[in-house]
């Protein structure tokens, strides 16, 4: 049991680290786009890129938050075992019929 909680701690720590790095990169890129638009360097070339990026990112963010808040990530190993169980059931049914 202790090994499992240690593994979870490492995975959680790495997840937080990746999210922090990705968050900083996101904020940096958004400020870079904002300064490009504000300074009118390329007459707002970044407006379309920012809008596209946000439109693509927001559903993923909301879906992830929904999954975390509803407990969808509690047992991430179960679906693969369930898939194998269903495959065995289908094989048994095919042999019988």
C-alpha positions in Angstrom: 0.0 0.0 0.0 2.9 2.4 0.8 4.5 1.8 -2.6 1.2 2.7 -4.3 0.9 6.0 -2.4 4.5 6.8 -3.2 3.9 6.2 -6.9 0.7 8.3 -6.8 2.7 11.1 -5.1 5.4 11.0 -7.8 2.7 11.0 -10.6 0.9 13.9 -8.9 4.1 15.8 -8.5 5.0 15.3 -12.2 1.5 16.3 -13.2 1.7 19.5 -11.3 5.2 20.3 -12.7 4.0 19.8 -16.3 0.9 21.9 -15.6 3.0 24.7 -14.1 5.5 24.7 -17.1 2.6 24.6 -19.6 0.8 27.4 -17.7 3.8 29.6 -17.8 4.3 28.9 -21.5 0.7 29.7 -22.2 0.8 33.0 -20.3 4.0 34.0 -22.0 2.5 33.2 -25.5 -0.7 35.1 -24.7 1.2 38.2 -23.5 3.4 38.0 -26.6 0.3 37.9 -28.8 -1.3 40.8 -26.8 1.8 43.0 -27.2 2.0 42.2 -31.0 -1.6 43.3 -31.4 -1.2 46.4 -29.1 1.9 47.6 -30.9 0.3 46.9 -34.3 3.5 45.3 -35.6 1.8 43.1 -38.1 -1.7 44.7 -37.9 -3.1 42.2 -35.5 -1.9 39.0 -37.0 -2.1 37.4 -33.6 -5.9 38.0 -33.1 -6.9 35.0 -35.2 -4.2 32.9 -33.6 -5.3 33.8 -30.1 -9.0 33.3 -30.8 -8.3 29.9 -32.4 -6.1 28.9 -29.5 -8.7 29.9 -26.9 -11.6 28.3 -28.8 -9.6 25.0 -29.0 -8.3 25.2 -25.4 -11.5 26.0 -23.5 -13.5 22.9 -24.2 -10.5 20.7 -23.3 -10.1 22.7 -20.0 -13.8 22.4 -19.1 -13.9 18.7 -20.0 -10.8 18.1 -17.8 -12.3 20.0 -14.9 -15.6 18.2 -15.3 -13.8 14.8 -15.3 -11.7 15.7 -12.2 -14.7 17.1 -10.3 -17.0 14.1 -11.1 -14.3 11.6 -10.2 -13.6 10.1 -13.6 -9.9 9.8 -12.9 -10.3 7.8 -9.6 -9.7 4.4 -11.2 -8.0 4.9 -14.5 -6.9 1.3 -14.8 -10.4 -0.2 -14.6 -11.4 0.5 -18.3 -8.6 -1.6 -19.8 -9.4 -4.6 -17.5 -13.1 -4.2 -18.4 -12.3 -4.2 -22.1 -10.3 -7.5 -21.6 -13.2 -9.0 -19.6 -15.7 -8.0 -22.4 -13.4 -9.6 -25.0 -13.3 -12.8 -23.0 -17.1 -12.8 -22.7 -17.4 -12.3 -26.5 -15.0 -15.2 -27.1 -17.0 -17.5 -24.8 -20.2 -16.5 -26.5 -18.7 -17.1 -30.0 -17.5 -20.6 -28.9 -20.9 -21.5 -27.5 -22.9 -20.2 -30.5 
